[in-house]
């Protein structure tokens, strides 16, 4: 199955290269359940990936979400609206004066610099 003289890259659970290991050592790690082997379409081993003992749940970034567009057949990622899911209010009612003050000061400084 595996050629003993060949070595493969070993990546940690986050995808960073750790080392190159020989296939004899790889078979021991696979049997212990610490790594998985990624194979090519033709069945040759390409690399070894460590298995994370304490996986963290994946969550989307807090500033975006998957939105179903009304005229599109696919979903698209868009910015999360602060004032609710519907409408174009990007700032909540209590934060809106602060938001507008920041935007106004940025526009004023841009006009002064121009």
SEZA-57680 format. One line per field, with one value per atom (N, C-alpha, C, O): residue number from 1; residue in three letters; atom name; x, y, z. Coordinates in steps of 0.2 Angstrom, whole numbers. Example, Ala and Ser with C-alpha at 12.3 -4.5 7.8 and 13.67 -1.06 7.14 Angstrom:
BEGIN
num = [1, 1, 1, 1, 2, 2, 2, 2]
residuo = [ALA, ALA, ALA, ALA, SER, SER, SER, SER]
atomo = [N, CA, C, O, N, CA, C, O]
xx = [66, 62, 66, 71, 64, 68, 64, 67]
yy = [-28, -22, -16, -17, -11, -5, 0, 6]
zz = [39, 39, 39, 42, 35, 36, 39, 40]
***
This chain:
BEGIN
num = [1, 1, 1, 1, 2, 2, 2, 2, 3, 3, 3, 3, 4, 4, 4, 4, 5, 5, 5, 5, 6, 6, 6, 6, 7, 7, 7, 7, 8, 8, 8, 8, 9, 9, 9, 9, 10, 10, 10, 10, 11, 11, 11, 11, 12, 12, 12, 12, 13, 13, 13, 13, 14, 14, 14, 14, 15, 15, 15, 15, 16, 16, 16, 16, 17, 17, 17, 17, 18, 18, 18, 18, 19, 19, 19, 19, 20, 20, 20, 20, 21, 21, 21, 21, 22, 22, 22, 22, 23, 23, 23, 23, 24, 24, 24, 24, 25, 25, 25, 25, 26, 26, 26, 26, 27, 27, 27, 27, 28, 28, 28, 28, 29, 29, 29, 29, 30, 30, 30, 30, 31, 31, 31, 31, 32, 32, 32, 32, 33, 33, 33, 33, 34, 34, 34, 34, 35, 35, 35, 35, 36, 36, 36, 36, 37, 37, 37, 37, 38, 38, 38, 38, 39, 39, 39, 39, 40, 40, 40, 40, 41, 41, 41, 41, 42, 42, 42, 42, 43, 43, 43, 43, 44, 44, 44, 44, 45, 45, 45, 45, 46, 46, 46, 46, 47, 47, 47, 47, 48, 48, 48, 48, 49, 49, 49, 49, 50, 50, 50, 50, 51, 51, 51, 51, 52, 52, 52, 52, 53, 53, 53, 53, 54, 54, 54, 54, 55, 55, 55, 55, 56, 56, 56, 56, 57, 57, 57, 57, 58, 58, 58, 58, 59, 59, 59, 59, 60, 60, 60, 60, 61, 61, 61, 61, 62, 62, 62, 62, 63, 63, 63, 63, 64, 64, 64, 64, 65, 65, 65, 65, 66, 66, 66, 66, 67, 67, 67, 67, 68, 68, 68, 68, 69, 69, 69, 69, 70, 70, 70, 70, 71, 71, 71, 71, 72, 72, 72, 72, 73, 73, 73, 73, 74, 74, 74, 74, 75, 75, 75, 75, 76, 76, 76, 76, 77, 77, 77, 77, 78, 78, 78, 78, 79, 79, 79, 79, 80, 80, 80, 80, 81, 81, 81, 81, 82, 82, 82, 82, 83, 83, 83, 83, 84, 84, 84, 84, 85, 85, 85, 85, 86, 86, 86, 86, 87, 87, 87, 87, 88, 88, 88, 88, 89, 89, 89, 89, 90, 90, 90, 90, 91, 91, 91, 91, 92, 92, 92, 92, 93, 93, 93, 93, 94, 94, 94, 94, 95, 95, 95, 95, 96, 96, 96, 96, 97, 97, 97, 97, 98, 98, 98, 98, 99, 99, 99, 99, 100, 100, 100, 100, 101, 101, 101, 101, 102, 102, 102, 102, 103, 103, 103, 103, 104, 104, 104, 104, 105, 105, 105, 105, 106, 106, 106, 106, 107, 107, 107, 107, 108, 108, 108, 108, 109, 109, 109, 109, 110, 110, 110, 110, 111, 111, 111, 111, 112, 112, 112, 112, 113, 113, 113, 113, 114, 114, 114, 114]
residuo = [UNK, UNK, UNK, UNK, UNK, UNK, UNK, UNK, UNK, UNK, UNK, UNK, UNK, UNK, UNK, UNK, UNK, UNK, UNK, UNK, UNK, UNK, UNK, UNK, UNK, UNK, UNK, UNK, UNK, UNK, UNK, UNK, UNK, UNK, UNK, UNK, UNK, UNK, UNK, UNK, UNK, UNK, UNK, UNK, UNK, UNK, UNK, UNK, UNK, UNK, UNK, UNK, UNK, UNK, UNK, UNK, UNK, UNK, UNK, UNK, UNK, UNK, UNK, UNK, UNK, UNK, UNK, UNK, UNK, UNK, UNK, UNK, UNK, UNK, UNK, UNK, UNK, UNK, UNK, UNK, UNK, UNK, UNK, UNK, UNK, UNK, UNK, UNK, UNK, UNK, UNK, UNK, UNK, UNK, UNK, UNK, UNK, UNK, UNK, UNK, UNK, UNK, UNK, UNK, UNK, UNK, UNK, UNK, UNK, UNK, UNK, UNK, UNK, UNK, UNK, UNK, UNK, UNK, UNK, UNK, UNK, UNK, UNK, UNK, UNK, UNK, UNK, UNK, UNK, UNK, UNK, UNK, UNK, UNK, UNK, UNK, UNK, UNK, UNK, UNK, UNK, UNK, UNK, UNK, UNK, UNK, UNK, UNK, UNK, UNK, UNK, UNK, UNK, UNK, UNK, UNK, UNK, UNK, UNK, UNK, UNK, UNK, UNK, UNK, UNK, UNK, UNK, UNK, UNK, UNK, UNK, UNK, UNK, UNK, UNK, UNK, UNK, UNK, UNK, UNK, UNK, UNK, UNK, UNK, UNK, UNK, UNK, UNK, UNK, UNK, UNK, UNK, UNK, UNK, UNK, UNK, UNK, UNK, UNK, UNK, UNK, UNK, UNK, UNK, UNK, UNK, UNK, UNK, UNK, UNK, UNK, UNK, UNK, UNK, UNK, UNK, UNK, UNK, UNK, UNK, UNK, UNK, UNK, UNK, UNK, UNK, UNK, UNK, UNK, UNK, UNK, UNK, UNK, UNK, UNK, UNK, UNK, UNK, UNK, UNK, UNK, UNK, UNK, UNK, UNK, UNK, UNK, UNK, UNK, UNK, UNK, UNK, UNK, UNK, UNK, UNK, UNK, UNK, UNK, UNK, UNK, UNK, UNK, UNK, UNK, UNK, UNK, UNK, UNK, UNK, UNK, UNK, UNK, UNK, UNK, UNK, UNK, UNK, UNK, UNK, UNK, UNK, UNK, UNK, UNK, UNK, UNK, UNK, UNK, UNK, UNK, UNK, UNK, UNK, UNK, UNK, UNK, UNK, UNK, UNK, UNK, UNK, UNK, UNK, UNK, UNK, UNK, UNK, UNK, UNK, UNK, UNK, UNK, UNK, UNK, UNK, UNK, UNK, UNK, UNK, UNK, UNK, UNK, UNK, UNK, UNK, UNK, UNK, UNK, UNK, UNK, UNK, UNK, UNK, UNK, UNK, UNK, UNK, UNK, UNK, UNK, UNK, UNK, UNK, UNK, UNK, UNK, UNK, UNK, UNK, UNK, UNK, UNK, UNK, UNK, UNK, UNK, UNK, UNK, UNK, UNK, UNK, UNK, UNK, UNK, UNK, UNK, UNK, UNK, UNK, UNK, UNK, UNK, UNK, UNK, UNK, UNK, UNK, UNK, UNK, UNK, UNK, UNK, UNK, UNK, UNK, UNK, UNK, UNK, UNK, UNK, UNK, UNK, UNK, UNK, UNK, UNK, UNK, UNK, UNK, UNK, UNK, UNK, UNK, UNK, UNK, UNK, UNK, UNK, UNK, UNK, UNK, UNK, UNK, UNK, UNK, UNK, UNK, UNK, UNK, UNK, UNK, UNK, UNK, UNK, UNK, UNK, UNK, UNK, UNK, UNK, UNK, UNK, UNK, UNK, UNK, UNK, UNK, UNK, UNK, UNK, UNK, UNK, UNK, UNK, UNK, UNK, UNK, UNK, UNK, UNK, UNK, UNK, UNK, UNK, UNK]
atomo = [N, CA, C, O, N, CA, C, O, N, CA, C, O, N, CA, C, O, N, CA, C, O, N, CA, C, O, N, CA, C, O, N, CA, C, O, N, CA, C, O, N, CA, C, O, N, CA, C, O, N, CA, C, O, N, CA, C, O, N, CA, C, O, N, CA, C, O, N, CA, C, O, N, CA, C, O, N, CA, C, O, N, CA, C, O, N, CA, C, O, N, CA, C, O, N, CA, C, O, N, CA, C, O, N, CA, C, O, N, CA, C, O, N, CA, C, O, N, CA, C, O, N, CA, C, O, N, CA, C, O, N, CA, C, O, N, CA, C, O, N, CA, C, O, N, CA, C, O, N, CA, C, O, N, CA, C, O, N, CA, C, O, N, CA, C, O, N, CA, C, O, N, CA, C, O, N, CA, C, O, N, CA, C, O, N, CA, C, O, N, CA, C, O, N, CA, C, O, N, CA, C, O, N, CA, C, O, N, CA, C, O, N, CA, C, O, N, CA, C, O, N, CA, C, O, N, CA, C, O, N, CA, C, O, N, CA, C, O, N, CA, C, O, N, CA, C, O, N, CA, C, O, N, CA, C, O, N, CA, C, O, N, CA, C, O, N, CA, C, O, N, CA, C, O, N, CA, C, O, N, CA, C, O, N, CA, C, O, N, CA, C, O, N, CA, C, O, N, CA, C, O, N, CA, C, O, N, CA, C, O, N, CA, C, O, N, CA, C, O, N, CA, C, O, N, CA, C, O, N, CA, C, O, N, CA, C, O, N, CA, C, O, N, CA, C, O, N, CA, C, O, N, CA, C, O, N, CA, C, O, N, CA, C, O, N, CA, C, O, N, CA, C, O, N, CA, C, O, N, CA, C, O, N, CA, C, O, N, CA, C, O, N, CA, C, O, N, CA, C, O, N, CA, C, O, N, CA, C, O, N, CA, C, O, N, CA, C, O, N, CA, C, O, N, CA, C, O, N, CA, C, O, N, CA, C, O, N, CA, C, O, N, CA, C, O, N, CA, C, O, N, CA, C, O, N, CA, C, O, N, CA, C, O, N, CA, C, O, N, CA, C, O, N, CA, C, O, N, CA, C, O, N, CA, C, O, N, CA, C, O, N, CA, C, O, N, CA, C, O, N, CA, C, O, N, CA, C, O, N, CA, C, O]
xx = [4, 0, 4, 4, 8, 12, 20, 22, 23, 31, 34, 33, 38, 41, 47, 48, 50, 56, 54, 58, 47, 45, 43, 41, 43, 41, 35, 35, 31, 25, 25, 28, 23, 22, 17, 11, 18, 13, 11, 15, 4, 2, -2, -5, -2, -6, -13, -15, -17, -24, -27, -32, -22, -24, -21, -22, -17, -15, -8, -6, -4, 3, 7, 6, 12, 17, 21, 24, 21, 25, 32, 37, 31, 37, 36, 30, 41, 41, 42, 47, 37, 38, 38, 35, 42, 42, 36, 32, 34, 28, 27, 22, 33, 32, 30, 26, 32, 30, 22, 18, 21, 14, 9, 3, 11, 6, 5, -1, 10, 9, 4, 0, 5, 1, -7, -11, -7, -14, -18, -23, -14, -17, -19, -23, -15, -17, -22, -25, -24, -30, -28, -32, -22, -20, -19, -20, -19, -18, -23, -25, -25, -28, -24, -20, -24, -20, -25, -30, -22, -26, -23, -17, -27, -25, -27, -31, -23, -25, -30, -33, -33, -38, -36, -40, -29, -27, -25, -23, -26, -25, -18, -17, -14, -8, -8, -12, -4, -5, -1, 4, -5, -2, 1, 7, -3, -1, -4, -9, -2, -5, -7, -4, -13, -16, -18, -21, -15, -17, -24, -27, -27, -34, -34, -30, -38, -38, -42, -48, -39, -42, -48, -53, -48, -53, -55, -53, -59, -61, -66, -70, -65, -69, -75, -73, -81, -86, -85, -83, -86, -85, -91, -97, -90, -96, -94, -89, -99, -98, -96, -97, -93, -90, -97, -102, -96, -102, -104, -110, -100, -102, -105, -107, -106, -109, -114, -113, -118, -123, -125, -124, -127, -129, -136, -141, -137, -144, -147, -143, -153, -157, -159, -163, -157, -159, -165, -167, -169, -176, -176, -181, -172, -172, -167, -166, -163, -157, -159, -163, -156, -158, -153, -154, -147, -142, -142, -145, -139, -138, -132, -127, -131, -125, -124, -128, -117, -115, -116, -114, -118, -119, -117, -117, -116, -115, -121, -127, -120, -125, -128, -124, -134, -137, -138, -140, -136, -136, -143, -145, -147, -154, -159, -165, -158, -162, -161, -156, -164, -163, -165, -162, -171, -174, -173, -171, -173, -172, -164, -160, -163, -156, -153, -149, -156, -153, -147, -148, -141, -135, -133, -128, -137, -135, -142, -147, -141, -147, -149, -145, -155, -158, -154, -153, -152, -148, -141, -137, -138, -131, -131, -125, -136, -136, -133, -130, -135, -132, -124, -120, -121, -114, -111, -106, -115, -113, -113, -108, -118, -118, -113, -110, -111, -106, -99, -95, -98, -92, -91, -86, -97, -97, -96, -92, -99, -99, -92, -89, -89, -82, -77, -72, -78, -74, -75, -70, -81, -82, -79, -76, -80, -77, -69, -66, -66, -59, -57, -51, -61, -59, -60, -55, -65, -66, -60, -58, -58, -53, -46, -42, -45, -39, -38, -33, -44, -44, -43, -43]
yy = [-6, 0, 6, 10, 8, 14, 12, 7, 16, 14, 17, 23, 13, 15, 20, 24, 20, 25, 32, 37, 33, 40, 44, 41, 50, 54, 59, 61, 61, 65, 71, 70, 77, 82, 81, 78, 83, 82, 89, 93, 91, 97, 96, 91, 102, 102, 103, 104, 103, 104, 110, 111, 115, 122, 123, 128, 118, 118, 121, 122, 121, 123, 117, 112, 118, 112, 111, 116, 105, 103, 100, 102, 95, 91, 87, 86, 83, 78, 71, 71, 67, 60, 55, 55, 49, 43, 40, 40, 36, 32, 27, 25, 24, 19, 23, 20, 29, 32, 35, 35, 36, 38, 33, 34, 27, 21, 20, 18, 21, 21, 26, 25, 32, 38, 37, 39, 34, 33, 28, 28, 22, 17, 19, 17, 24, 27, 32, 34, 34, 39, 46, 50, 48, 55, 59, 65, 55, 59, 55, 49, 59, 56, 58, 62, 53, 54, 57, 54, 62, 64, 61, 61, 58, 54, 58, 62, 57, 60, 56, 51, 58, 54, 47, 43, 46, 40, 35, 30, 38, 34, 34, 31, 39, 40, 45, 50, 43, 48, 55, 55, 60, 67, 70, 73, 70, 73, 70, 66, 71, 69, 75, 80, 75, 80, 78, 73, 81, 80, 81, 85, 77, 78, 82, 80, 87, 91, 88, 86, 87, 83, 87, 84, 94, 98, 103, 109, 101, 105, 111, 110, 117, 122, 123, 122, 124, 125, 131, 136, 130, 135, 139, 137, 146, 150, 156, 158, 159, 164, 170, 171, 175, 181, 185, 184, 189, 192, 198, 200, 200, 206, 204, 208, 197, 195, 189, 186, 188, 182, 180, 184, 174, 172, 174, 172, 178, 181, 178, 178, 177, 174, 181, 184, 182, 187, 186, 180, 191, 190, 188, 184, 190, 189, 184, 182, 182, 177, 170, 169, 165, 158, 156, 150, 160, 158, 162, 168, 160, 164, 168, 166, 174, 178, 181, 181, 182, 185, 192, 195, 195, 202, 205, 201, 211, 214, 214, 214, 212, 212, 219, 223, 220, 226, 227, 222, 233, 234, 235, 233, 238, 240, 235, 236, 229, 223, 220, 222, 214, 211, 214, 214, 217, 220, 227, 230, 230, 237, 239, 234, 245, 247, 251, 255, 251, 254, 250, 245, 253, 250, 252, 249, 256, 258, 258, 260, 255, 255, 262, 267, 263, 269, 273, 279, 269, 272, 274, 278, 271, 272, 276, 279, 278, 282, 289, 291, 292, 299, 299, 303, 294, 293, 291, 294, 286, 284, 290, 291, 295, 300, 306, 309, 306, 311, 309, 313, 302, 300, 301, 303, 299, 300, 308, 309, 312, 319, 322, 326, 319, 322, 319, 322, 313, 310, 314, 316, 316, 320, 327, 330, 330, 337, 337, 341, 332, 331, 330, 332, 326, 325, 331, 332, 335, 341, 346, 350, 347, 351, 350, 354, 343, 341, 342, 342, 342, 343, 350, 351]
zz = [0, 0, 0, -5, 5, 6, 5, 8, 1, 0, 6, 9, 9, 16, 15, 19, 9, 8, 7, 8, 5, 4, 10, 15, 10, 15, 13, 7, 18, 16, 21, 27, 19, 24, 29, 27, 35, 41, 43, 44, 42, 44, 51, 52, 55, 61, 59, 54, 65, 64, 61, 58, 61, 58, 51, 48, 49, 42, 41, 35, 46, 46, 45, 49, 41, 40, 47, 49, 49, 55, 53, 56, 49, 47, 41, 39, 39, 34, 38, 41, 37, 40, 35, 30, 37, 33, 33, 38, 28, 28, 34, 36, 36, 41, 48, 51, 49, 55, 54, 59, 48, 46, 47, 50, 46, 47, 54, 56, 59, 66, 68, 72, 66, 68, 65, 69, 59, 57, 61, 63, 63, 67, 74, 77, 76, 83, 83, 88, 77, 76, 77, 78, 77, 78, 71, 71, 66, 59, 54, 55, 49, 43, 37, 37, 32, 26, 20, 19, 17, 11, 5, 4, 1, -5, -11, -12, -17, -23, -26, -24, -32, -36, -38, -38, -39, -41, -35, -36, -29, -23, -20, -15, -22, -19, -13, -14, -8, -2, -4, -6, -2, -3, 3, 3, 8, 14, 20, 19, 26, 32, 36, 36, 39, 43, 50, 51, 55, 62, 63, 61, 68, 70, 76, 81, 76, 82, 88, 87, 94, 99, 102, 105, 102, 104, 99, 99, 94, 89, 91, 95, 88, 90, 85, 79, 87, 82, 77, 79, 71, 66, 66, 66, 66, 66, 60, 60, 57, 52, 56, 62, 52, 55, 58, 55, 63, 66, 61, 63, 57, 53, 46, 42, 45, 38, 39, 44, 35, 35, 28, 23, 27, 21, 19, 23, 14, 13, 6, 1, 6, 0, -3, -1, -9, -13, -17, -19, -17, -20, -27, -29, -32, -39, -41, -47, -36, -38, -35, -30, -39, -37, -32, -29, -31, -26, -20, -20, -15, -9, -9, -13, -6, -6, 1, 5, 2, 8, 8, 3, 13, 13, 20, 25, 21, 28, 32, 30, 38, 43, 45, 46, 45, 46, 54, 57, 57, 64, 66, 72, 62, 65, 63, 64, 61, 60, 54, 50, 52, 46, 40, 35, 40, 34, 34, 39, 28, 27, 26, 27, 25, 24, 30, 29, 36, 41, 44, 48, 43, 45, 52, 55, 55, 62, 66, 64, 72, 76, 79, 78, 81, 82, 88, 87, 93, 98, 97, 100, 91, 89, 83, 82, 80, 74, 75, 70, 80, 81, 81, 78, 85, 85, 78, 76, 75, 68, 63, 59, 64, 59, 61, 56, 67, 69, 67, 64, 67, 64, 56, 54, 53, 46, 44, 39, 48, 46, 47, 43, 53, 54, 49, 47, 46, 41, 35, 31, 33, 27, 28, 23, 34, 35, 34, 31, 37, 37, 29, 27, 26, 19, 14, 10, 16, 12, 14, 10, 20, 23, 19, 18, 18, 16, 8, 5, 5, -2, -5, -11]
***
